[in-house]
Amino acid sequence: MLVCAPLSSQEASVLMGGVHARYADSLSGTAALTTLQLSGSTNHSAGTVTGSLSKFSSGEWITQLSGFGAAVAPLGSGVSLGVSAAGDANRIQGGTWNGQASAGLLGVLSVNRTLVTVGASIGTARTVYDSTLAMNVLSARVGHTVGNGAVLSGGVVALRSDTVEYADASVEFGYTSGKTRVSVSAGVRAGDLADDPWGQAHVEYDLLPQLTYELTLGRYPQSLVGFTDGLFVTTGIRVRLPGRSAHRGSAERPVDMNRIDENRFRVTLAYSGDAETLEIVGEWNGWLPLSLEREANSRWSAELVLEPGIYQYAIVVNGDIWTVPDGVVGEADDFGGEMATLVVIEGGR
């Protein structure tokens, strides 16, 4: 039985944009796109649900609903095992619909700044031509934090169905600096449904600690259900919603910052988990780890040099588990861990 922690991070995104694609032999061209995305995460699970409406310039419309969820249980020494599920459904004006669903096992290995994930799933798909296919999917991905806010990752996904077989290979580079996060990715396909390479670029900028502007554009490949490749662009706002605190009502705050001088702070945080060592990492120094000193009552502290700004940070447990202090609202990163936000202002915190 897999037991997950209380919900600790929630986000909602409202996006507007456009897409140029073919959704069936009789429906193609350019469409306006409206999207609502909801996501949530805990220390050991994460999920996303996305709904969108596309209205083509010729007058037809298509509605789309998709979701993804995963939950893992730590086994020790940076190893976790869990389950994942994904699916989508699309309805085209006139009653035509298609979609796919799959579920399977997920393995995670975290070693220092490197995260490896492997997965195997089975599922089914219904195409735009009213045929039903059984499918098997194998995947593997490696991500590494190279320092100075940069992350490099790459992976392979192999799919086999009754009539279609292909393998996708992709690489992604991400960079974080202050309030800004940028990522670019590219992929190629071998086997059936192979076409030109695809890719996308994504930019985020924190307008406020709980409010982020995002822009994504690129090209996606053909799908198993019968959609051709296409071009897209979306832009909009993501809001971080309040989560539940594990220390609600506590007399001590989860994180305290006491100013030593202009840019030096003594940071004290709460972590009650099983930790022989605890380090803090963040954007202020390119994610270089700094050891925290154990104090009484599950409190840990360190001295930091911080310029005014908004920073992403995490604590590292026993050298390999990235998480956030007790009672702090975190958000899932791209490697199975969590990050939180620290705001430093002139003359205070």
GIHUVEN-V339014 format. One line per field, one symbol per residue. psi: psi as a letter, one per 40 degrees, with the letter a starting at -180 (. if undefined). burial: # if it has 16 or more other ideal C-beta (glycine too) atoms within 10 Angstrom, else .. A space follows every 10 residues. Layout:
psi->???
burial->???
This chain:
psi->hhhiiihehi ihhhiiaiih iheidehiah iihhhhhhii iadeiiihhh iihhhidedi ihihhiiiii hihheifehi haiiiiiihh hiheehiiai iiiaihihhh hbehhhhiih iiaiihieef ihhiihhhih ihihheifei hhiiihhhhh adehhihhhi iihihhhbeh hhiiiiiiii aieiaiiiii ihhihhdide hhhihhiahi iiideehiii iihiiahhhh ihihhefhei dhidhhhhhd adehihhhih heihhdihih iiedfffhih hihhaiffii iihihhihah iiiiihhfee hhaiihehhi ihaefeaiii hhhhihea.
burial->.......### #.#.#.###. ####..##.. #.#.#.#.## ########.# .#.#.#...# .#.#.##.## ##.#...#.# .######### .#...#.### ##.#.##### ..#.###.#. #.#.####.. ..#.#.#.#. #####...#. #.###.#### #..#.###.# .#.#.#..#. #.#.#####. ..#....### .#.#.#.... .#.#.##### ########## .###.#.#.# ..#..#.... ...##.#... ....#.#### #...#..### #####.#.#. .#......## ##.#.#...# #######..# ########## ###.###### ##.#.....
